[in-house]
Amino acid sequence: MRVLIVDDEPLARLRLRGLLARRADVVVVGEVADGDAALDACASLQPDVVLLDIEMPGLTGTAVARRLASLTTPPQVVFCTAYEQHALSAFDLGATDYLLKPVRIERLEEALDRASARRPAARTERGAWLRARSGADEVRVALAEVIYLLADEKYVAVHHGGGMWLIDESLRQLEAAHGERLVRLHRNCLVPRERLLGLKTLADGRVLARLSGTDVTPEVSRRNLPAVRQLLRAPL
């Protein structure tokens, strides 16, 4: 999920960013300090979820949420505020959740899980391409053809139906650009969400991912396992 943080307090933004770092399925695409900047950021960054403060200079969080709700494909709004009295109006605006400051990790996790379950089905975009290298040549590979992406110390390899090419972007950059389509299995491995078929647990406790289009079964780290299981339960 692509998440935008909106809060006029720097310490509050820092805390939220730290809590979000625990989620392997979350990419923080930006943070802003007021309502007008939030609307601009939503237009340019296209977040899936906005963590939105209510009491801010200029446009309030409820005013921002009201404008976002009028969009054709609005992001989900999770209000983060120190004031309980705004809860009723927040849910009237269709908020996914309402968190009281200081935000607790348990409540943030619940809100993100709820947002993940409410996300619309991912669509294959014709324009979704990755730039890769085949020897000295620069080539393109459609994201729909990617089976998995594996990082080494010096490069990222994209494994696709026709073989393997190298990519200049890091896994983190690829996540930021295609966060809705890619799932992190391990610190060195991303796979397209639609490739995930299931999980296989070995006798030694390790968990492997079964992918469509290949017999390769990348390992899923313990840190990323809960998020992967959640994605497998969610509709494509």
Residue frames as a rotation matrix with the C-alpha (Angstrom) as fourth column:
MET 1
0.571 0.821 0.000 0.00
0.821 -0.571 0.000 0.00
0.000 0.000 -1.000 0.00
ARG 2
-0.437 -0.635 0.637 1.12
0.617 -0.727 -0.301 3.51
0.655 0.261 0.709 -0.81
VAL 3
0.381 0.550 -0.743 0.66
0.924 -0.226 0.307 5.71
0.001 -0.804 -0.595 2.25
LEU 4
-0.196 -0.349 0.916 0.75
0.284 -0.915 -0.287 9.51
0.939 0.204 0.279 2.59
ILE 5
-0.185 0.058 -0.981 1.26
0.982 -0.031 -0.187 11.08
-0.041 -0.998 -0.052 6.04
VAL 6
-0.110 0.229 0.967 -0.47
0.285 -0.925 0.252 14.42
0.952 0.303 0.037 6.67
ASP 7
0.589 0.233 -0.774 0.23
0.805 -0.080 0.588 16.16
0.075 -0.969 -0.235 10.00
ASP 8
0.699 -0.305 0.647 1.46
-0.071 -0.930 -0.362 19.63
0.711 0.207 -0.672 10.95
GLU 9
0.730 -0.456 0.509 3.52
-0.604 -0.082 0.792 18.23
-0.320 -0.886 -0.336 13.86
PRO 10
0.126 -0.766 -0.630 6.98
-0.837 0.259 -0.482 16.96
0.533 0.588 -0.609 12.80
LEU 11
-0.710 -0.412 0.571 7.20
-0.682 0.606 -0.410 14.57
-0.178 -0.680 -0.711 15.76
ALA 12
0.184 0.855 0.485 3.83
-0.463 0.510 -0.725 13.05
-0.867 -0.091 0.490 14.92
ARG 13
0.740 0.028 -0.672 4.95
-0.663 0.201 -0.721 12.48
0.116 0.979 0.167 11.32
LEU 14
-0.305 -0.943 -0.137 8.20
-0.847 0.334 -0.413 10.93
0.435 -0.010 -0.900 12.55
ARG 15
-0.494 0.175 0.852 6.33
-0.598 0.643 -0.479 8.57
-0.632 -0.746 -0.213 14.87
LEU 16
0.601 0.796 0.077 3.95
-0.457 0.420 -0.784 7.43
-0.656 0.436 0.616 12.15
ARG 17
0.471 -0.505 -0.723 6.80
-0.775 0.153 -0.613 6.85
0.421 0.849 -0.319 9.72
GLY 18
-0.592 -0.739 0.322 8.57
-0.798 0.482 -0.361 4.72
0.111 -0.471 -0.875 12.33
LEU 19
-0.180 0.621 0.763 5.46
-0.443 0.641 -0.627 2.63
-0.878 -0.451 0.159 12.97
LEU 20
0.765 0.516 -0.385 4.80
-0.542 0.194 -0.818 2.18
-0.347 0.834 0.428 9.26
ALA 21
-0.039 -0.886 -0.463 8.35
-0.966 0.152 -0.209 0.92
0.256 0.439 -0.861 8.74
ARG 22
-0.545 -0.132 0.828 7.31
-0.546 0.806 -0.230 -2.28
-0.637 -0.577 -0.511 10.50
ARG 23
0.464 0.799 0.381 4.93
-0.111 0.480 -0.870 -3.16
-0.879 0.362 0.312 7.67
ALA 24
-0.564 -0.738 0.369 6.52
0.227 0.292 0.929 -4.85
-0.794 0.608 0.003 4.68
ASP 25
-0.211 0.568 0.795 3.45
0.972 0.205 0.112 -4.17
-0.100 0.797 -0.596 2.54
VAL 26
0.793 0.491 -0.361 3.56
0.496 -0.864 -0.088 -0.38
-0.355 -0.109 -0.928 3.10
VAL 27
-0.323 -0.829 0.456 5.51
0.925 -0.379 -0.035 2.25
0.202 0.411 0.889 1.18
VAL 28
0.285 0.339 -0.897 5.44
0.547 -0.826 -0.138 5.81
-0.787 -0.451 -0.421 2.55
VAL 29
0.164 -0.170 0.972 5.23
0.972 -0.139 -0.189 7.88
0.167 0.976 0.142 -0.62
GLY 30
-0.390 -0.348 0.853 5.39
0.270 -0.928 -0.255 11.25
0.880 0.131 0.456 1.15
GLU 31
-0.057 0.408 -0.911 4.57
0.992 -0.084 -0.099 13.43
-0.117 -0.909 -0.400 4.13
VAL 32
-0.388 0.037 0.921 3.12
0.346 -0.920 0.183 16.95
0.854 0.390 0.344 4.24
ALA 33
-0.849 -0.130 -0.512 2.15
0.529 -0.213 -0.822 19.42
-0.002 -0.968 0.250 6.95
ASP 34
-0.628 0.680 -0.377 -1.12
-0.361 -0.685 -0.633 21.04
-0.689 -0.262 0.676 5.84
GLY 35
0.123 0.846 0.518 -4.36
0.174 0.496 -0.851 20.41
-0.977 0.195 -0.087 4.01
ASP 36
0.720 0.129 -0.682 -3.56
-0.571 -0.448 -0.688 22.21
-0.395 0.885 -0.248 0.77
ALA 37
-0.306 -0.908 -0.286 -0.29
-0.949 0.268 0.164 20.30
-0.072 0.322 -0.944 0.44
ALA 38
-0.491 0.197 0.849 -2.20
-0.161 0.937 -0.310 17.09
-0.856 -0.289 -0.428 1.16
LEU 39
0.622 0.782 0.054 -4.50
-0.039 0.099 -0.994 17.64
-0.782 0.616 0.092 -1.82
ASP 40
0.483 -0.539 -0.690 -1.55
-0.875 -0.318 -0.365 18.41
-0.022 0.780 -0.625 -4.09
ALA 41
-0.566 -0.758 0.324 0.31
-0.767 0.628 0.131 15.32
-0.303 -0.175 -0.937 -2.84
CYS 42
-0.087 0.612 0.786 -2.70
-0.007 0.788 -0.615 13.08
-0.996 -0.059 -0.064 -3.41
ALA 43
0.822 0.411 -0.394 -2.98
-0.341 -0.200 -0.919 14.33
-0.456 0.890 -0.024 -6.98
SER 44
0.328 -0.789 -0.520 0.69
-0.909 -0.113 -0.402 13.72
0.258 0.604 -0.754 -7.77
LEU 45
-0.634 -0.702 0.325 1.53
-0.772 0.594 -0.225 10.67
-0.035 -0.394 -0.919 -5.63
GLN 46
0.076 0.783 -0.618 -1.75
-0.672 0.497 0.548 8.72
0.736 0.374 0.564 -5.88
PRO 47
-0.823 -0.391 0.412 -1.59
-0.566 0.489 -0.664 7.14
0.058 -0.779 -0.624 -2.39
ASP 48
-0.433 0.680 -0.592 -3.85
0.276 0.725 0.631 4.24
0.858 0.110 -0.502 -1.44
VAL 49
0.405 0.483 -0.776 -4.17
0.874 0.044 0.483 5.46
0.268 -0.874 -0.405 2.16
VAL 50
-0.132 -0.396 0.909 -3.88
-0.021 -0.915 -0.402 8.91
0.991 -0.073 0.112 3.74
LEU 51
-0.085 0.034 -0.996 -3.07
0.981 0.177 -0.078 9.13
0.173 -0.984 -0.048 7.46
LEU 52
-0.207 0.192 0.959 -4.75
0.383 -0.887 0.260 12.46
0.900 0.421 0.110 8.09
ASP 53
-0.805 -0.053 -0.591 -4.60
0.567 -0.362 -0.740 14.82
-0.174 -0.931 0.322 11.06
ILE 54
0.183 0.957 0.226 -7.72
0.970 -0.214 0.119 16.95
0.163 0.198 -0.967 11.66
GLU 55
0.872 0.109 -0.478 -6.56
0.276 -0.915 0.295 20.13
-0.405 -0.389 -0.828 13.37
MET 56
-0.134 -0.918 0.373 -4.11
0.939 0.002 0.344 21.75
-0.316 0.396 0.862 10.93
PRO 57
-0.438 -0.068 -0.896 -3.37
-0.053 -0.993 0.102 25.23
-0.897 0.092 0.432 9.58
GLY 58
-0.752 0.199 -0.628 -5.49
-0.659 -0.244 0.711 26.17
-0.011 0.949 0.315 6.57
LEU 59
0.070 0.804 -0.590 -7.76
-0.669 0.477 0.571 23.35
0.740 0.355 0.571 5.43
THR 60
0.007 0.006 1.000 -8.78
-0.905 0.426 0.004 21.01
-0.426 -0.905 0.008 8.24
GLY 61
-0.895 -0.371 0.247 -8.50
-0.276 0.896 0.346 17.27
-0.350 0.242 -0.905 7.87
THR 62
-0.192 0.903 0.386 -12.28
0.438 0.430 -0.789 16.93
-0.878 0.018 -0.478 7.51
ALA 63
0.508 0.325 -0.797 -12.27
-0.474 -0.667 -0.574 19.50
-0.719 0.670 -0.185 4.70
VAL 64
-0.474 -0.749 -0.463 -9.49
-0.849 0.251 0.465 17.55
-0.232 0.614 -0.755 2.97
ALA 65
-0.812 0.192 0.551 -11.40
0.134 0.980 -0.144 14.29
-0.568 -0.043 -0.822 3.38
ARG 66
0.237 0.964 -0.124 -14.53
0.126 -0.157 -0.980 15.88
-0.963 0.216 -0.158 1.94
ARG 67
0.323 -0.186 -0.928 -12.65
-0.854 -0.479 -0.202 16.96
-0.407 0.858 -0.314 -1.18
LEU 68
-0.757 -0.653 -0.026 -10.93
-0.614 0.696 0.371 13.59
-0.224 0.297 -0.928 -1.55
ALA 69
-0.452 0.656 0.604 -14.29
0.176 0.730 -0.661 11.81
-0.874 -0.192 -0.446 -1.31
SER 70
0.504 0.687 -0.523 -15.42
-0.339 -0.399 -0.852 13.61
-0.794 0.607 0.031 -4.47
LEU 71
-0.389 -0.737 -0.552 -12.63
-0.847 0.051 0.528 12.04
-0.361 0.674 -0.645 -6.55
THR 72
0.355 0.496 -0.793 -13.38
-0.806 0.591 0.009 9.21
0.473 0.636 0.610 -8.96
THR 73
0.479 -0.282 -0.831 -10.94
0.396 0.914 -0.082 6.91
0.783 -0.291 0.550 -7.16
PRO 74
0.559 -0.232 0.796 -10.32
-0.635 -0.737 0.231 8.49
0.534 -0.634 -0.559 -3.75
PRO 75
-0.543 -0.740 -0.398 -7.66
-0.160 0.557 -0.815 7.19
0.825 -0.378 -0.421 -1.36
GLN 76
0.396 0.609 -0.687 -8.80
0.612 0.383 0.692 5.68
0.685 -0.695 -0.221 1.90
VAL 77
-0.023 -0.322 0.946 -8.62
-0.424 -0.854 -0.301 8.07
0.905 -0.408 -0.117 4.83
VAL 78
0.230 0.014 -0.973 -7.47
0.819 0.538 0.201 7.11
0.526 -0.843 0.112 8.31
PHE 79
0.579 0.027 0.815 -7.82
-0.224 -0.956 0.191 10.04
0.784 -0.293 -0.547 10.70
CYS 80
-0.042 -0.640 -0.768 -5.09
0.869 0.355 -0.344 10.44
0.493 -0.682 0.541 13.33
THR 81
-0.006 0.167 0.986 -6.04
-0.134 -0.977 0.165 13.04
0.991 -0.131 0.029 15.92
ALA 82
-0.918 -0.340 -0.202 -5.90
0.178 0.100 -0.979 13.89
0.353 -0.935 -0.031 19.62
TYR 83
-0.702 0.698 0.142 -9.60
-0.676 -0.590 -0.442 14.83
-0.225 -0.406 0.886 19.71
GLU 84
-0.828 0.418 0.374 -12.35
0.372 0.908 -0.192 12.25
-0.420 -0.019 -0.907 20.18
GLN 85
-0.135 0.903 -0.407 -15.19
0.014 -0.409 -0.912 14.66
-0.991 -0.129 0.043 19.34
HIS 86
-0.243 0.004 -0.970 -14.46
-0.893 -0.391 0.222 14.48
-0.379 0.920 0.098 15.60
ALA 87
-0.830 -0.221 0.511 -15.10
-0.104 0.964 0.246 10.73
-0.547 0.151 -0.823 15.35
LEU 88
0.023 0.940 0.341 -18.74
0.405 0.303 -0.863 10.91
-0.914 0.158 -0.373 14.28
SER 89
0.661 0.207 -0.721 -18.16
-0.457 -0.652 -0.605 13.41
-0.595 0.730 -0.337 11.48
ALA 90
-0.400 -0.887 -0.229 -15.09
-0.797 0.214 0.564 11.45
-0.452 0.408 -0.793 10.38
PHE 91
-0.746 0.150 0.649 -17.07
0.242 0.969 0.054 8.26
-0.620 0.198 -0.759 9.82
ASP 92
0.421 0.889 -0.180 -19.86
0.196 -0.283 -0.939 10.26
-0.886 0.359 -0.294 8.16
LEU 93
0.360 -0.394 -0.845 -17.19
-0.827 -0.555 -0.093 11.19
-0.432 0.732 -0.526 5.61
GLY 94
0.931 0.090 -0.354 -16.48
-0.268 0.826 -0.496 7.51
0.248 0.557 0.793 4.96
ALA 95
0.081 -0.962 0.261 -13.21
-0.984 -0.120 -0.134 7.27
0.160 -0.246 -0.956 6.88
THR 96
0.125 -0.144 -0.982 -11.67
-0.184 0.969 -0.166 3.80
0.975 0.201 0.094 7.01
ASP 97
0.191 -0.090 -0.978 -10.64
0.890 0.436 0.133 4.27
0.414 -0.896 0.163 10.66
TYR 98
0.602 0.059 0.797 -10.14
-0.220 -0.946 0.237 6.87
0.768 -0.318 -0.556 13.38
LEU 99
0.178 -0.665 -0.725 -7.00
0.791 0.535 -0.297 6.70
0.586 -0.521 0.621 15.52
LEU 100
0.985 0.130 0.116 -6.32
0.025 -0.764 0.645 8.70
0.173 -0.632 -0.755 18.67
LYS 101
0.130 -0.980 0.150 -2.87
-0.089 -0.162 -0.983 10.14
0.988 0.114 -0.108 19.34
PRO 102
-0.292 -0.880 -0.374 -0.45
-0.870 0.082 0.487 8.95
-0.398 0.468 -0.789 20.44
VAL 103
0.495 0.515 -0.700 -1.15
-0.809 0.568 -0.153 6.31
0.319 0.642 0.698 17.81
ARG 104
0.116 -0.394 0.912 -0.57
-0.602 0.702 0.379 2.78
-0.790 -0.593 -0.156 19.08
ILE 105
-0.747 -0.509 -0.428 0.97
-0.643 0.393 0.657 0.20
-0.166 0.766 -0.621 16.76
GLU 106
-0.763 0.498 0.413 -1.90
0.397 0.864 -0.309 -2.26
-0.511 -0.072 -0.857 17.41
ARG 107
0.251 0.914 -0.319 -4.53
0.241 -0.378 -0.894 0.23
-0.938 0.148 -0.315 16.28
LEU 108
-0.016 -0.330 -0.944 -2.46
-0.821 -0.534 0.200 1.31
-0.570 0.778 -0.263 13.29
GLU 109
-0.938 -0.328 0.115 -2.09
-0.231 0.836 0.498 -2.32
-0.260 0.440 -0.859 12.25
GLU 110
-0.332 0.899 0.284 -5.86
0.577 0.432 -0.693 -2.78
-0.746 -0.066 -0.663 12.48
ALA 111
0.380 0.474 -0.794 -6.47
-0.247 -0.775 -0.581 0.31
-0.891 0.417 -0.178 10.36
LEU 112
-0.384 -0.611 -0.693 -3.97
-0.851 -0.057 0.522 -0.81
-0.358 0.790 -0.498 7.70
ASP 113
-0.909 0.114 0.402 -5.46
0.176 0.977 0.120 -4.32
-0.379 0.180 -0.908 7.60
ARG 114
0.072 0.995 -0.065 -8.92
0.446 -0.091 -0.891 -2.79
-0.892 0.035 -0.450 7.16
ALA 115
0.261 -0.053 -0.964 -7.62
-0.648 -0.749 -0.134 -0.55
-0.715 0.660 -0.230 4.40
SER 116
-0.774 -0.614 -0.156 -5.95
-0.546 0.522 0.655 -3.50
-0.321 0.593 -0.739 2.69
ALA 117
-0.647 0.590 0.483 -9.17
0.502 0.807 -0.311 -5.52
-0.574 0.041 -0.818 2.75
ARG 118
0.376 0.859 -0.347 -11.10
0.322 -0.472 -0.820 -2.59
-0.869 0.196 -0.455 1.24
ARG 119
-0.455 -0.603 -0.655 -8.68
-0.414 -0.508 0.755 -1.94
-0.788 0.615 -0.018 -1.61
PRO 120
0.638 0.663 -0.390 -10.15
-0.643 0.181 -0.744 -2.37
-0.423 0.726 0.542 -5.10
ALA 121
0.683 -0.356 0.637 -8.88
0.453 0.892 0.013 -5.23
-0.573 0.280 0.771 -7.20
ALA 122
-0.175 -0.838 -0.517 -5.55
-0.192 -0.486 0.853 -4.45
-0.966 0.248 -0.076 -8.82
ARG 123
0.881 0.473 0.026 -5.77
-0.030 0.111 -0.993 -3.95
-0.473 0.874 0.112 -12.57
THR 124
0.013 -0.870 0.493 -3.17
0.799 0.305 0.518 -4.88
-0.601 0.387 0.700 -15.14
GLU 125
0.594 0.144 -0.791 -2.02
-0.154 -0.945 -0.287 -1.64
-0.789 0.293 -0.540 -16.73
ARG 126
0.860 -0.248 0.445 -0.82
0.508 0.354 -0.785 -1.69
0.037 0.902 0.431 -20.31
GLY 127
0.662 -0.597 0.454 1.67
-0.251 -0.747 -0.616 1.06
0.707 0.294 -0.644 -19.52
ALA 128
0.773 -0.377 0.511 3.34
-0.515 0.099 0.852 -0.82
-0.371 -0.921 -0.118 -16.64
TRP 129
0.770 -0.604 -0.205 6.85
0.171 0.505 -0.846 -1.53
0.614 0.617 0.492 -17.90
LEU 130
0.732 -0.666 -0.144 10.24
0.100 -0.104 0.989 -2.00
-0.674 -0.738 -0.010 -16.24
ARG 131
0.712 -0.607 -0.354 13.46
-0.628 -0.323 -0.708 -0.81
0.315 0.726 -0.611 -17.85
ALA 132
0.760 -0.451 0.468 16.10
0.030 0.744 0.668 -3.52
-0.649 -0.494 0.579 -17.93
ARG 133
0.159 -0.797 -0.583 19.47
-0.956 -0.273 0.112 -4.35
-0.248 0.540 -0.804 -19.45
SER 134
0.887 -0.002 0.462 20.32
0.103 0.976 -0.194 -7.33
-0.451 0.219 0.865 -21.61
GLY 135
0.128 -0.926 0.356 24.07
0.990 0.138 0.004 -7.20
-0.053 0.352 0.934 -22.06
ALA 136
-0.838 -0.480 -0.259 24.81
0.453 -0.877 0.157 -3.75
-0.303 0.014 0.953 -23.52
ASP 137
-0.631 0.667 0.395 21.21
0.240 -0.317 0.918 -3.28
0.738 0.674 0.040 -24.72
GLU 138
-0.863 0.488 0.130 18.45
-0.346 -0.384 -0.856 -1.44
-0.368 -0.784 0.500 -22.89
VAL 139
-0.735 0.639 -0.227 15.14
0.221 0.542 0.811 -3.31
0.641 0.546 -0.539 -23.05
ARG 140
-0.420 0.690 0.589 11.66
-0.893 -0.431 -0.132 -3.16
0.163 -0.581 0.798 -21.59
VAL 141
-0.857 0.267 -0.440 9.76
0.279 0.960 0.039 -5.92
0.432 -0.090 -0.897 -19.83
ALA 142
-0.071 0.924 0.376 6.05
-0.375 -0.374 0.848 -5.71
0.924 -0.081 0.373 -19.10
LEU 143
-0.564 -0.117 0.817 5.24
-0.825 0.025 -0.565 -5.95
0.046 -0.993 -0.111 -15.42
ALA 144
0.515 0.842 0.163 2.59
-0.832 0.536 -0.143 -8.51
-0.207 -0.062 0.976 -16.30
GLU 145
0.667 -0.320 -0.672 5.38
-0.232 0.769 -0.596 -10.82
0.708 0.554 0.439 -17.58
VAL 146
-0.309 -0.828 0.469 7.52
-0.745 -0.096 -0.660 -10.54
0.591 -0.553 -0.587 -14.44
ILE 147
0.322 0.339 -0.884 7.68
0.219 0.882 0.418 -13.69
0.921 -0.328 0.210 -12.30
TYR 148
0.804 -0.080 -0.589 9.91
0.573 -0.158 0.804 -12.39
-0.158 -0.984 -0.081 -9.50
LEU 149
0.597 -0.635 0.491 12.60
-0.225 -0.719 -0.657 -9.80
0.770 0.282 -0.572 -8.79
LEU 150
0.788 -0.401 -0.467 15.72
0.615 0.546 0.570 -10.80
0.026 -0.736 0.677 -6.89
ALA 151
0.822 -0.502 0.269 18.34
-0.480 -0.865 -0.150 -8.42
0.308 -0.005 -0.951 -5.49
ASP 152
0.459 -0.806 -0.374 22.02
0.809 0.554 -0.200 -9.22
0.368 -0.211 0.906 -5.19
GLU 153
0.083 -0.506 -0.858 24.71
0.758 -0.527 0.384 -6.98
-0.647 -0.683 0.340 -3.71
LYS 154
-0.737 -0.570 -0.364 25.24
0.191 -0.693 0.696 -5.08
-0.649 0.443 0.619 -6.97
TYR 155
-0.856 0.429 -0.290 22.07
-0.439 -0.303 0.846 -5.45
0.274 0.851 0.448 -9.05
VAL 156
-0.182 0.866 0.465 18.43
-0.494 0.329 -0.805 -6.50
-0.850 -0.376 0.368 -9.26
ALA 157
-0.991 -0.126 -0.046 17.54
-0.110 0.563 0.819 -9.35
-0.078 0.817 -0.572 -11.60
VAL 158
-0.083 0.994 -0.069 14.07
-0.864 -0.106 -0.492 -9.49
-0.496 0.019 0.868 -13.16
HIS 159
-0.908 -0.124 0.401 13.03
0.018 0.943 0.333 -13.06
-0.420 0.310 -0.853 -13.93
HIS 160
-0.084 0.879 -0.470 10.34
-0.806 -0.337 -0.487 -13.23
-0.586 0.338 0.736 -16.59
GLY 161
0.712 0.522 0.470 8.85
-0.201 0.792 -0.576 -15.68
-0.673 0.316 0.669 -19.06
GLY 162
0.928 -0.346 -0.137 11.71
-0.106 0.107 -0.989 -15.16
0.356 0.932 0.063 -21.52
GLY 163
0.170 -0.916 -0.362 14.62
0.635 0.383 -0.671 -15.47
0.754 -0.116 0.647 -19.09
MET 164
0.502 -0.097 -0.860 16.44
0.786 -0.364 0.500 -12.98
-0.362 -0.926 -0.107 -16.87
TRP 165
0.221 -0.439 0.871 17.52
0.493 -0.721 -0.488 -9.37
0.842 0.537 0.057 -17.31
LEU 166
-0.470 -0.468 -0.748 19.11
0.883 -0.254 -0.396 -6.81
-0.005 -0.847 0.532 -14.99
ILE 167
0.575 0.698 0.427 17.42
0.615 -0.713 0.337 -3.66
0.540 0.069 -0.839 -13.65
ASP 168
-0.429 -0.784 0.450 19.11
0.312 -0.596 -0.740 -0.48
0.848 -0.177 0.500 -12.48
GLU 169
0.111 0.544 0.832 16.44
-0.658 -0.587 0.472 0.47
0.745 -0.600 0.293 -9.92
SER 170
-0.915 -0.342 0.216 16.59
-0.370 0.495 -0.786 -0.88
0.162 -0.799 -0.579 -6.36
LEU 171
-0.571 0.740 -0.354 13.81
0.696 0.666 0.268 -3.02
0.435 -0.093 -0.896 -4.90
ARG 172
-0.392 0.412 -0.822 12.78
0.636 -0.525 -0.566 -0.06
-0.665 -0.745 -0.056 -2.76
GLN 173
-0.736 0.094 -0.670 12.42
-0.440 -0.819 0.368 2.14
-0.515 0.566 0.644 -5.85
LEU 174
-0.832 0.448 -0.328 10.41
-0.061 0.514 0.856 -0.54
0.552 0.732 -0.400 -7.63
GLU 175
-0.488 0.650 -0.583 8.17
0.873 0.363 -0.327 -0.86
-0.001 -0.668 -0.744 -4.57
ALA 176
-0.514 0.252 -0.820 7.57
0.181 -0.902 -0.392 2.87
-0.838 -0.350 0.418 -4.51
ALA 177
-0.763 0.157 -0.627 6.66
-0.620 -0.454 0.640 2.93
-0.184 0.877 0.444 -8.20
HIS 178
-0.323 0.612 -0.722 4.55
-0.459 0.566 0.685 -0.26
0.828 0.552 0.098 -8.31
GLY 179
-0.847 -0.114 0.519 3.51
-0.531 0.201 -0.823 -0.77
-0.011 -0.973 -0.231 -4.68
GLU 180
0.113 0.973 0.200 0.02
-0.896 0.187 -0.402 -1.97
-0.429 -0.134 0.893 -5.63
ARG 181
0.678 0.179 -0.713 1.37
-0.638 0.625 -0.449 -4.69
0.365 0.760 0.538 -7.90
LEU 182
-0.074 -0.847 -0.527 4.43
-0.202 0.530 -0.824 -5.99
0.977 0.045 -0.210 -6.04
VAL 183
0.932 0.339 0.131 4.67
-0.226 0.259 0.939 -7.97
0.285 -0.904 0.318 -2.79
ARG 184
-0.050 -0.980 0.194 7.82
-0.864 -0.055 -0.501 -8.19
0.501 -0.192 -0.844 -0.68
LEU 185
0.755 0.225 -0.616 8.64
-0.005 0.941 0.338 -11.77
0.656 -0.252 0.712 0.31
HIS 186
0.459 -0.748 -0.479 12.09
0.868 0.263 0.422 -11.11
-0.190 -0.609 0.770 1.70
ARG 187
0.394 -0.354 -0.848 14.49
0.034 -0.917 0.398 -8.19
-0.918 -0.186 -0.349 1.95
ASN 188
-0.609 -0.720 -0.332 15.93
-0.340 -0.141 0.930 -9.31
-0.716 0.679 -0.159 -1.41
CYS 189
-0.897 0.290 0.333 12.80
0.441 0.616 0.652 -10.49
-0.016 0.732 -0.681 -3.23
LEU 190
-0.431 0.832 -0.349 9.65
-0.586 -0.552 -0.593 -8.94
-0.686 -0.051 0.726 -4.72
VAL 191
-0.843 0.246 0.478 6.94
0.494 0.707 0.506 -10.77
-0.213 0.663 -0.717 -6.68
PRO 192
-0.710 0.694 0.119 3.86
-0.458 -0.583 0.672 -9.55
0.535 0.422 0.731 -8.55
ARG 193
-0.499 0.580 0.644 0.80
-0.743 0.096 -0.662 -10.00
-0.446 -0.809 0.384 -6.38
GLU 194
0.487 0.803 -0.344 -1.04
-0.862 0.379 -0.336 -11.96
-0.139 0.460 0.877 -9.06
ARG 195
-0.065 -0.595 -0.801 1.80
-0.588 0.671 -0.451 -14.53
0.806 0.442 -0.394 -9.19
LEU 196
-0.722 -0.244 0.647 1.24
-0.691 0.301 -0.657 -15.65
-0.034 -0.922 -0.387 -5.59
LEU 197
-0.164 0.648 -0.744 -0.44
-0.340 0.670 0.659 -19.07
0.926 0.361 0.111 -5.49
GLY 198
0.888 0.443 -0.119 0.20
-0.060 0.370 0.927 -20.11
0.455 -0.816 0.355 -1.90
LEU 199
0.167 -0.819 0.549 2.75
-0.965 -0.250 -0.079 -21.00
0.202 -0.517 -0.832 0.76
LYS 200
0.618 -0.083 -0.782 4.68
0.051 0.997 -0.065 -24.15
0.785 0.001 0.620 1.60
THR 201
0.574 -0.390 0.719 6.08
-0.818 -0.295 0.493 -24.76
0.020 -0.872 -0.489 5.09
LEU 202
0.083 -0.663 -0.744 9.21
-0.358 0.677 -0.643 -26.93
0.930 0.319 -0.181 5.31
ALA 203
0.541 0.108 -0.834 10.10
0.551 0.704 0.448 -29.29
0.635 -0.702 0.322 8.14
ASP 204
-0.428 -0.801 -0.419 12.69
0.872 -0.243 -0.426 -26.82
0.239 -0.547 0.802 9.45
GLY 205
0.033 0.568 -0.822 10.05
0.728 -0.577 -0.370 -24.10
-0.685 -0.586 -0.433 9.75
ARG 206
-0.828 -0.342 -0.444 11.03
-0.034 -0.760 0.649 -22.09
-0.559 0.552 0.618 6.68
VAL 207
0.262 0.957 0.127 8.15
0.312 0.040 -0.949 -20.90
-0.913 0.288 -0.288 4.51
LEU 208
-0.839 -0.512 0.181 8.37
0.288 -0.137 0.948 -20.81
-0.461 0.848 0.263 0.71
ALA 209
-0.070 0.806 -0.588 6.11
-0.524 -0.531 -0.666 -19.03
-0.849 0.261 0.460 -1.77
ARG 210
-0.334 0.075 0.939 4.54
0.690 0.698 0.190 -20.91
-0.642 0.712 -0.285 -4.66
LEU 211
-0.312 0.110 -0.944 4.38
-0.411 -0.911 0.030 -18.77
-0.857 0.397 0.329 -7.79
SER 212
0.718 0.564 0.407 2.60
0.188 0.407 -0.894 -19.18
-0.670 0.719 0.187 -11.09
GLY 213
0.934 -0.281 -0.221 4.81
-0.304 -0.296 -0.906 -19.61
0.190 0.913 -0.362 -14.14
THR 214
-0.028 -0.998 -0.064 7.83
-0.697 0.065 -0.715 -21.11
0.717 0.025 -0.697 -12.35
ASP 215
0.550 0.095 -0.830 9.00
0.382 0.855 0.351 -23.97
0.743 -0.510 0.434 -10.14
VAL 216
-0.605 -0.776 0.179 11.18
0.244 -0.395 -0.886 -21.53
0.758 -0.493 0.428 -8.17
THR 217
0.536 0.758 -0.372 9.91
0.584 -0.015 0.812 -21.12
0.610 -0.652 -0.451 -4.59
PRO 218
-0.277 -0.677 0.681 11.43
-0.077 -0.691 -0.718 -18.01
0.958 -0.252 0.139 -2.98
GLU 219
-0.462 0.047 -0.886 11.67
0.837 0.354 -0.418 -17.97
0.294 -0.934 -0.202 0.80
VAL 220
0.377 0.622 0.686 9.32
0.136 -0.770 0.623 -15.71
0.916 -0.141 -0.375 2.78
SER 221
-0.717 -0.688 0.112 10.94
0.023 -0.184 -0.983 -14.04
0.696 -0.702 0.148 5.77
ARG 222
-0.397 0.558 -0.729 9.26
0.912 0.324 -0.250 -14.22
0.097 -0.764 -0.638 9.17
ARG 223
-0.729 0.081 -0.680 8.94
0.179 -0.936 -0.304 -10.43
-0.661 -0.343 0.668 9.14
ASN 224
-0.746 0.395 -0.536 7.01
-0.664 -0.498 0.558 -10.43
-0.047 0.772 0.634 5.86
LEU 225
-0.931 0.330 -0.156 5.01
0.290 0.929 0.231 -13.62
0.221 0.170 -0.960 6.42
PRO 226
-0.414 0.846 -0.336 1.96
0.526 -0.079 -0.847 -12.02
-0.743 -0.528 -0.412 8.14
ALA 227
-0.192 0.324 -0.927 1.55
-0.557 -0.813 -0.169 -9.48
-0.808 0.484 0.336 5.33
VAL 228
-0.820 -0.143 -0.553 1.91
-0.555 0.432 0.711 -12.18
0.137 0.890 -0.434 2.64
ARG 229
-0.824 0.563 -0.065 -0.71
0.558 0.787 -0.261 -14.34
-0.096 -0.252 -0.963 4.35
GLN 230
-0.229 0.747 -0.624 -3.02
0.152 -0.606 -0.781 -11.33
-0.961 -0.274 0.026 4.53
LEU 231
-0.405 0.011 -0.914 -2.60
-0.802 -0.484 0.350 -10.70
-0.439 0.875 0.205 0.80
LEU 232
-0.963 0.028 -0.269 -3.35
-0.117 0.854 0.507 -14.33
0.244 0.520 -0.819 -0.02
ARG 233
-0.566 0.804 -0.182 -6.60
0.692 0.345 -0.634 -14.05
-0.447 -0.485 -0.752 1.91
ALA 234
-0.198 0.465 -0.863 -7.55
-0.224 -0.878 -0.423 -10.81
-0.954 0.109 0.278 0.16
PRO 235
0.651 0.470 0.596 -9.26
0.474 0.361 -0.803 -10.85
-0.593 0.805 0.012 -3.26
LEU 236
-0.506 -0.812 0.291 -7.11
0.711 -0.202 0.674 -10.11
-0.489 0.547 0.680 -6.31
